[in-house]
């Protein structure tokens, strides 16, 4: 009986605890609950009043005793506080987190330019005039000579396409086709230049726009002629292989149909190449799967915004500095000329950076997205250039690809050295720079040509004598100082040639 009674008490105790757990009832004996295994969990210990207030005190006392023990374990820590280490600004320290310094530079740059802009407003007032910008493109509102020149350029495109079709059929020999292409390309450069020089209503801005279009078409049609000639030089089997190697990269997403020579000689293919943001022709360009409307709208908004900003800053900031520089240039006051040059360097460089973003990122990406053109590498990290050569190879990828593919490598294959071929590339670039400046201004001073040819000794100097950050700083200095110097020279010569004679 005693055993049965004891077992009954035990059963009742177990039932009481089970009910307490299931119904979340507070047990009468807190000590027994604390001693139970289930009370060790965080959820249940939080419900125990005694446990709730005792735990923080125990923790604090335990932490204090632990710290006290650690301090007592190493008494030398209380006697010394120095160790062998380098200063943060020393290169031996290995420290490279200068984000705060970079932010400081950005803030100082913004504040200094804000001061200059405020000073400009107080001195000159608001000079932004959109009507004046329109007048730069045309003098006679009933005749648009620059736009007419652009429309006439379709004739040269048709001549190139017709010549290639005849060559593919065998109606023209290779020599005849070569002569026709040479005449077509030569007239492309001379005809618009003659019109700009002889027609007084063509303004300098309109002339730059028209000649820029013809220069781009010249490079495109030259590439068009080369690629089709390469296809003809191979047999039919090799021509198909060439078309695949030129225009069917792995992982191509788009239309599965590939065009092979001479199936590419169509009007649609020609005008796609004319409007595509590239200077190098291929039979099958990489294509993106679809047009992203959000991306397209963002690039369009950027184009419109930066166009207005470039025009406004030119009128408000650049023009007053250039006008105030005429007197020191006429008097050959070197100190004032240097001061005007440095004053012009900041807004000119800022506008150049804006133009780079507007053209190479916003405009070319807008055109590529509209045409589903897949290759969007229009520039690389030229801002990290430690040599002049690296800068010219990466700031304008379409031109660099054309020069490498159609000019530099053919010269190397013909036996010319790398130095001679590189010099020839700079000479060609210098010619087109001078062509796009001197012809619209109707004067020939060769400042742009000499500036480009001066890149050769500068490239040798920076590449052989400067390294790392020093080379990068030299590249930036050439960009910041070289451009405003050439601008001042052309503006001074243009002013002397046109306005001072009228005044006299």
C-alpha positions as CSV (number, residue, x, y, z in Angstrom):
1,X,0.0,0.0,0.0
2,X,2.8,2.4,0.8
3,X,4.3,1.7,-2.6
4,X,1.1,2.3,-4.3
5,X,0.6,5.5,-2.4
6,X,4.0,6.7,-3.3
7,X,3.6,5.9,-6.9
8,X,0.2,7.7,-6.9
9,X,1.9,10.8,-5.5
10,X,4.6,10.6,-8.2
11,X,2.0,10.3,-10.9
12,X,0.1,13.3,-9.6
13,X,3.3,15.4,-9.5
14,X,4.2,14.5,-13.1
15,X,0.7,15.3,-14.2
16,X,0.8,18.7,-12.5
17,X,4.0,19.6,-14.2
18,X,2.7,18.4,-17.6
19,X,-0.4,20.5,-17.2
20,X,1.7,23.5,-16.2
21,X,3.8,23.2,-19.4
22,X,0.8,22.7,-21.7
23,X,-1.3,25.6,-20.3
24,X,1.6,27.9,-19.5
25,X,0.6,28.0,-15.8
26,X,3.0,29.5,-13.3
27,X,4.2,26.6,-11.0
28,X,4.0,27.1,-7.3
29,X,7.6,26.0,-6.6
30,X,9.9,28.3,-8.5
31,X,13.0,26.5,-7.3
32,X,11.9,23.2,-8.6
33,X,11.1,24.7,-12.0
34,X,14.5,26.4,-12.2
35,X,16.0,23.1,-11.4
36,X,14.1,21.3,-14.2
37,X,15.8,20.8,-17.6
38,X,13.0,22.7,-19.5
39,X,13.7,25.9,-17.6
40,X,17.1,26.2,-19.2
41,X,15.6,27.4,-22.6
42,X,15.5,31.1,-23.3
43,X,11.8,31.2,-23.9
44,X,10.9,29.7,-20.6
45,X,13.5,31.4,-18.5
46,X,12.2,34.7,-19.6
47,X,8.9,33.9,-18.0
48,X,10.4,33.3,-14.6
49,X,10.5,36.4,-12.4
50,X,13.4,35.3,-10.3
51,X,15.5,34.3,-13.3
52,X,14.6,37.5,-15.2
53,X,16.2,39.9,-12.6
54,X,19.0,37.7,-11.5
55,X,20.6,37.1,-14.9
56,X,21.8,40.7,-15.7
57,X,23.4,41.1,-12.3
58,X,25.2,37.8,-12.6
59,X,26.4,38.6,-16.1
60,X,27.7,42.0,-15.0
61,X,29.5,40.6,-12.0
62,X,30.9,37.8,-14.1
63,X,32.1,40.3,-16.8
64,X,33.8,42.5,-14.2
65,X,35.5,39.6,-12.6
66,X,36.6,38.4,-16.1
67,X,38.1,41.8,-17.0
68,X,39.7,42.1,-13.7
69,X,41.3,38.7,-14.1
70,X,42.5,39.6,-17.7
71,X,44.1,42.8,-16.5
72,X,45.8,41.0,-13.6
73,X,47.0,38.3,-16.0
74,X,49.2,40.8,-18.0
75,X,50.5,43.5,-15.8
76,X,52.9,44.7,-18.5
77,X,49.9,46.1,-20.4
78,X,49.5,48.7,-17.7
79,X,53.1,49.8,-17.9
80,X,53.4,50.2,-21.8
81,X,51.2,51.7,-24.4
82,X,53.5,51.9,-27.5
83,X,54.5,49.5,-30.2
84,X,56.5,49.6,-33.4
85,X,54.3,51.0,-36.2
86,X,54.4,53.4,-39.2
87,X,52.4,56.6,-39.8
88,X,49.3,56.2,-41.8
89,X,50.5,58.6,-44.6
90,X,53.7,56.6,-44.9
91,X,53.8,54.1,-47.8
92,X,55.3,51.5,-45.4
93,X,52.1,51.4,-43.3
94,X,50.1,49.8,-46.1
95,X,47.2,52.0,-45.4
96,X,45.1,52.9,-48.5
97,X,41.7,54.0,-47.3
98,X,41.6,57.6,-48.3
99,X,37.8,57.8,-49.0
100,X,37.5,60.8,-46.7
101,X,40.2,62.7,-48.5
102,X,38.5,62.0,-51.8
103,X,35.2,63.3,-50.4
104,X,37.0,66.4,-49.2
105,X,38.5,67.0,-52.7
106,X,35.0,66.7,-54.2
107,X,33.5,69.2,-51.7
108,X,36.4,71.6,-52.3
109,X,36.0,71.3,-56.1
110,X,32.2,72.0,-55.8
111,X,32.7,75.0,-53.6
112,X,35.5,76.5,-55.7
113,X,33.5,76.1,-58.9
114,X,30.4,77.5,-57.2
115,X,32.4,80.6,-56.2
116,X,33.6,81.0,-59.8
117,X,30.1,80.6,-61.2
118,X,28.7,83.1,-58.7
119,X,31.4,85.6,-59.5
120,X,30.6,85.1,-63.2
121,X,26.9,85.8,-62.6
122,X,27.7,89.0,-60.6
123,X,30.1,90.3,-63.2
124,X,28.4,89.4,-66.5
125,X,24.8,88.6,-65.6
126,X,22.8,85.9,-67.4
127,X,24.3,85.3,-70.8
128,X,22.4,82.2,-71.8
129,X,20.6,82.8,-75.1
130,X,19.1,79.8,-77.0
131,X,18.3,82.0,-80.0
132,X,22.0,82.8,-80.4
133,X,22.7,79.0,-80.5
134,X,20.3,78.5,-83.4
135,X,21.9,81.4,-85.3
136,X,25.3,79.6,-85.1
137,X,24.0,76.9,-87.4
138,X,22.4,79.1,-90.1
139,X,22.5,82.7,-91.1
140,X,19.8,82.5,-93.8
141,X,16.6,81.0,-92.3
142,X,15.5,79.8,-95.7
143,X,18.7,77.9,-96.6
144,X,20.4,75.2,-94.5
145,X,23.7,74.5,-96.2
146,X,25.0,72.1,-93.5
147,X,21.9,70.0,-93.6
148,X,22.0,69.9,-97.4
149,X,25.5,68.6,-97.3
150,X,24.4,65.8,-95.0
151,X,21.6,64.9,-97.3
152,X,24.0,64.8,-100.3
153,X,26.2,62.3,-98.4
154,X,23.7,59.6,-99.4
155,X,25.1,59.8,-103.0
156,X,28.5,58.6,-101.8
157,X,26.9,55.7,-99.8
158,X,25.1,54.6,-102.9
159,X,28.2,54.7,-105.0
160,X,30.0,52.5,-102.5
161,X,27.2,50.0,-102.4
162,X,26.8,49.9,-106.2
163,X,30.6,49.3,-106.7
164,X,30.6,46.4,-104.3
165,X,27.6,44.8,-106.0
166,X,29.4,45.0,-109.4
167,X,32.6,43.6,-107.9
168,X,30.6,40.7,-106.4
169,X,29.1,39.9,-109.8
170,X,32.4,40.2,-111.6
171,X,31.2,43.2,-113.7
172,X,34.1,45.3,-112.3
173,X,37.7,44.1,-112.0
174,X,39.5,44.6,-108.7
175,X,41.5,47.5,-110.2
176,X,38.5,49.3,-111.5
177,X,36.7,48.8,-108.2
178,X,39.7,50.1,-106.3
179,X,39.9,53.2,-108.5
180,X,36.2,53.9,-108.1
181,X,36.4,53.6,-104.3
182,X,39.5,55.9,-104.2
183,X,37.7,58.5,-106.2
184,X,34.5,58.2,-104.1
185,X,36.5,58.5,-100.8
186,X,38.6,61.4,-102.0
187,X,35.6,63.4,-103.2
188,X,33.9,62.7,-99.8
189,X,36.6,64.7,-98.1
190,X,37.2,67.5,-100.7
191,X,33.6,68.2,-101.8
192,X,32.2,69.2,-98.3
193,X,35.4,71.2,-97.5
194,X,35.1,73.1,-100.8
195,X,31.4,73.9,-100.0
196,X,32.2,75.1,-96.5
197,X,35.0,77.3,-97.8
198,X,33.1,78.8,-100.7
199,X,29.6,79.2,-99.3
200,X,29.5,82.2,-96.9
201,X,26.2,81.1,-95.2
202,X,27.9,78.0,-93.7
203,X,28.7,78.9,-90.1
204,X,31.7,77.4,-88.2
205,X,29.4,75.3,-86.1
206,X,27.4,74.1,-89.1
207,X,30.7,73.3,-90.9
208,X,32.0,71.3,-88.0
209,X,28.7,69.3,-87.9
210,X,28.7,68.6,-91.7
211,X,32.4,67.7,-91.9
212,X,32.1,65.5,-88.8
213,X,29.4,63.5,-90.6
214,X,31.5,63.2,-93.7
215,X,34.5,62.1,-91.7
216,X,32.5,59.3,-90.0
217,X,31.2,58.2,-93.3
218,X,34.6,58.2,-94.9
219,X,35.9,55.8,-92.2
220,X,32.8,53.6,-92.4
221,X,33.0,53.3,-96.2
222,X,36.7,52.5,-96.0
223,X,36.0,49.7,-93.6
224,X,33.1,48.5,-95.8
225,X,35.3,48.3,-98.8
226,X,38.1,46.4,-96.9
227,X,35.8,43.8,-95.4
228,X,34.1,43.0,-98.7
229,X,37.5,42.8,-100.4
230,X,38.6,40.3,-97.8
231,X,35.6,38.2,-98.5
232,X,36.3,38.2,-102.2
233,X,39.9,37.2,-101.8
234,X,38.8,33.9,-100.3
235,X,37.1,30.9,-101.9
236,X,33.4,30.4,-101.2
237,X,34.0,28.0,-98.4
238,X,36.6,30.4,-96.8
239,X,34.2,33.3,-97.3
240,X,31.5,31.6,-95.2
241,X,34.1,30.8,-92.6
242,X,35.2,34.4,-92.6
243,X,31.7,35.7,-92.2
244,X,31.2,33.4,-89.2
245,X,34.5,34.5,-87.6
246,X,33.7,38.1,-88.2
247,X,30.1,38.2,-87.1
248,X,28.9,35.1,-85.3
249,X,30.5,35.1,-81.8
250,X,29.7,32.4,-79.4
251,X,26.7,33.1,-77.1
252,X,25.1,35.3,-79.8
253,X,21.5,36.1,-78.7
254,X,19.2,37.1,-81.5
255,X,18.3,36.0,-85.0
256,X,19.7,32.6,-85.9
257,X,20.0,33.5,-89.6
258,X,23.6,34.5,-90.5
259,X,24.4,36.5,-93.6
260,X,27.3,35.5,-95.8
261,X,29.0,37.3,-98.7
262,X,27.5,38.5,-101.1
263,X,24.2,38.4,-99.3
264,X,25.2,41.3,-97.2
265,X,25.2,43.8,-100.2
266,X,21.7,45.1,-99.6
267,X,20.3,48.6,-98.9
268,X,19.1,47.5,-95.4
269,X,22.5,46.2,-94.4
270,X,24.3,49.3,-95.7
271,X,22.2,51.8,-93.8
272,X,22.2,49.7,-90.7
273,X,26.0,50.0,-90.7
274,X,25.8,53.7,-91.5
275,X,23.6,54.4,-88.4
276,X,25.3,51.8,-86.1
277,X,27.6,53.3,-83.4
278,X,30.7,51.7,-84.9
279,X,33.3,52.4,-87.6
280,X,34.2,48.8,-88.4
281,X,32.0,46.8,-90.7
282,X,30.9,43.2,-90.1
283,X,28.6,41.0,-92.1
284,X,26.7,40.1,-88.9
285,X,26.8,42.5,-86.0
286,X,26.1,41.2,-82.4
287,X,22.5,42.1,-81.6
288,X,20.8,42.5,-78.2
289,X,17.5,40.5,-77.8
290,X,15.2,43.4,-77.4
291,X,14.9,47.2,-76.8
292,X,14.8,48.2,-73.2
293,X,12.5,51.2,-73.0
294,X,13.5,52.3,-69.6
295,X,17.2,52.3,-70.6
296,X,16.3,54.2,-73.8
297,X,14.4,56.9,-72.0
298,X,17.2,57.4,-69.5
299,X,19.7,57.9,-72.2
300,X,17.4,60.3,-74.1
301,X,16.9,62.4,-71.0
302,X,20.6,62.5,-70.4
303,X,21.2,63.6,-74.0
304,X,18.7,66.5,-73.7
305,X,19.9,67.6,-70.3
306,X,23.6,67.6,-71.1
307,X,23.0,69.4,-74.4
308,X,21.3,72.2,-72.6
309,X,24.0,72.3,-69.9
310,X,26.8,72.3,-72.4
311,X,25.3,75.2,-74.3
312,X,24.5,77.2,-71.2
313,X,28.0,76.7,-69.6
314,X,29.7,77.6,-72.9
315,X,27.8,80.9,-73.2
316,X,27.9,81.8,-69.5
317,X,31.4,80.6,-68.6
318,X,33.6,80.0,-71.6
319,X,32.8,82.9,-73.9
320,X,33.5,85.7,-71.3
321,X,37.0,84.2,-70.5
322,X,37.8,83.9,-74.1
323,X,36.8,87.5,-74.9
324,X,38.8,88.8,-72.0
325,X,41.9,86.9,-73.3
326,X,42.1,88.8,-76.6
327,X,43.9,91.8,-75.2
328,X,46.7,89.9,-73.4
329,X,47.2,87.8,-76.5
330,X,47.6,90.8,-78.7
331,X,50.0,92.5,-76.3
332,X,51.9,89.3,-75.8
333,X,51.6,89.7,-72.0
334,X,52.9,86.3,-70.9
335,X,51.8,86.6,-67.3
336,X,48.3,87.6,-68.2
337,X,48.2,85.0,-71.0
338,X,49.1,82.3,-68.4
339,X,46.5,83.6,-66.0
340,X,43.8,83.5,-68.8
341,X,45.0,80.0,-69.8
342,X,44.5,78.7,-66.3
343,X,41.2,80.4,-65.9
344,X,40.0,78.8,-69.1
345,X,41.4,75.3,-68.2
346,X,38.8,74.6,-65.5
347,X,35.6,75.3,-67.5
348,X,37.0,73.8,-70.7
349,X,38.0,70.6,-69.0
350,X,34.6,70.4,-67.2
351,X,32.8,70.8,-70.6
352,X,35.1,68.2,-72.2
353,X,34.1,65.7,-69.5
354,X,30.4,66.5,-70.0
355,X,30.8,66.1,-73.8
356,X,32.5,62.7,-73.3
357,X,29.6,61.5,-71.1
358,X,27.0,63.0,-73.5
359,X,28.5,61.5,-76.6
360,X,30.2,58.2,-75.7
361,X,27.8,57.1,-73.0
362,X,24.4,58.7,-73.6
363,X,24.3,59.2,-77.3
364,X,26.0,56.1,-78.5
365,X,24.2,53.9,-76.0
366,X,20.9,55.5,-77.1
367,X,21.7,54.7,-80.8
368,X,22.9,51.2,-79.9
369,X,19.8,50.4,-77.9
370,X,17.5,51.7,-80.7
371,X,19.2,49.5,-83.3
372,X,19.7,46.6,-80.8
373,X,23.5,46.9,-81.4
374,X,25.2,44.5,-79.0
375,X,28.7,45.8,-78.6
376,X,28.5,48.7,-76.1
377,X,32.2,49.1,-75.3
378,X,32.6,52.6,-76.5
379,X,35.3,53.5,-74.0
380,X,37.4,51.9,-71.3
381,X,39.1,53.2,-68.1
382,X,41.1,55.9,-69.8
383,X,40.9,57.9,-66.5
384,X,43.4,55.4,-65.0
385,X,45.8,55.9,-67.9
386,X,49.5,55.9,-66.8
387,X,50.8,56.5,-70.3
388,X,49.6,58.7,-73.2
389,X,49.4,55.7,-75.5
390,X,47.0,53.9,-73.1
391,X,44.8,57.0,-73.0
392,X,44.5,57.2,-76.8
393,X,43.8,53.5,-77.0
394,X,40.9,53.5,-74.5
395,X,39.1,56.8,-74.5
396,X,37.6,56.4,-78.0
397,X,37.2,52.6,-78.7
398,X,35.4,52.9,-82.1
399,X,38.2,55.0,-83.6
400,X,40.9,52.9,-82.0
401,X,39.4,49.7,-83.4
402,X,39.3,51.2,-86.9
403,X,42.9,52.4,-86.7
404,X,44.1,49.1,-85.4
405,X,42.1,47.0,-87.9
406,X,42.4,49.1,-91.1
407,X,45.5,51.1,-90.7
408,X,48.0,49.9,-88.1
409,X,47.9,46.1,-88.7
410,X,48.0,46.5,-92.5
411,X,51.2,48.7,-92.1
412,X,52.7,46.0,-89.8
413,X,51.9,43.3,-92.4
414,X,53.6,45.3,-95.1
415,X,56.9,45.4,-93.2
416,X,56.8,48.7,-91.4
417,X,58.0,48.9,-87.8
418,X,55.8,49.5,-84.8
419,X,57.2,53.0,-84.3
420,X,56.6,54.0,-87.9
421,X,53.1,52.5,-87.9
422,X,52.2,54.3,-84.6
423,X,53.5,57.6,-86.0
424,X,51.4,57.1,-89.1
425,X,48.3,56.6,-86.9
426,X,49.0,59.8,-85.0
427,X,49.6,61.6,-88.3
428,X,46.2,60.4,-89.6
429,X,44.5,61.5,-86.4
430,X,46.3,64.9,-86.6
431,X,45.1,65.4,-90.1
432,X,41.4,64.8,-89.3
433,X,41.7,67.0,-86.2
434,X,43.0,69.9,-88.3
435,X,40.5,69.1,-91.0
436,X,37.6,69.5,-88.6
437,X,38.9,72.8,-87.1
438,X,40.6,74.8,-89.8
439,X,38.1,74.2,-92.7
440,X,35.0,75.4,-90.7
441,X,37.0,78.4,-89.4
442,X,38.3,79.1,-92.9
443,X,41.9,79.5,-91.7
444,X,44.9,77.2,-91.5
445,X,47.1,77.6,-88.5
446,X,48.0,73.9,-87.8
447,X,47.5,74.2,-84.0
448,X,45.4,71.0,-83.8
449,X,47.8,69.2,-86.1
450,X,50.9,70.1,-84.1
451,X,49.0,69.3,-80.8
452,X,48.3,65.8,-82.0
453,X,51.9,65.2,-83.3
454,X,53.2,66.5,-80.0
455,X,51.6,63.5,-78.4
456,X,54.4,61.3,-79.9
457,X,57.3,62.8,-77.8
458,X,55.0,63.2,-74.9
459,X,54.1,59.5,-75.1
460,X,57.8,58.6,-75.2
461,X,58.5,60.9,-72.2
462,X,55.7,59.7,-70.0
463,X,56.1,56.0,-71.0
464,X,59.8,55.9,-70.3
465,X,60.4,58.4,-67.5
466,X,57.2,58.4,-65.4
467,X,55.4,55.5,-63.7
468,X,52.2,55.0,-61.7
469,X,50.5,58.0,-60.3
470,X,53.1,60.3,-61.8
471,X,52.3,59.1,-65.3
472,X,48.6,59.4,-64.6
473,X,49.1,63.0,-63.4
474,X,51.0,63.8,-66.5
475,X,48.2,62.5,-68.7
476,X,45.7,64.6,-66.8
477,X,47.9,67.7,-67.1
478,X,48.2,67.3,-70.9
479,X,44.4,67.1,-71.1
480,X,43.7,70.0,-68.8
481,X,46.3,72.4,-70.2
482,X,46.7,71.3,-73.8
483,X,43.1,71.8,-75.0
484,X,42.5,75.4,-73.7
485,X,45.9,76.4,-75.1
486,X,44.8,75.3,-78.6
487,X,41.4,76.9,-78.2
488,X,43.0,80.3,-77.2
489,X,45.3,80.1,-80.3
490,X,42.5,79.5,-82.7
491,X,40.2,82.0,-81.1
492,X,42.9,84.7,-81.2
493,X,43.7,84.0,-84.9
494,X,40.1,84.0,-85.8
495,X,39.5,87.3,-84.0
496,X,42.6,88.9,-85.6
497,X,41.5,87.6,-89.1
498,X,37.9,88.6,-89.0
499,X,37.1,91.3,-86.3
500,X,40.3,93.4,-85.9
501,X,40.4,94.0,-89.7
502,X,36.8,95.2,-89.6
503,X,37.7,97.5,-86.6
504,X,40.7,98.9,-88.4
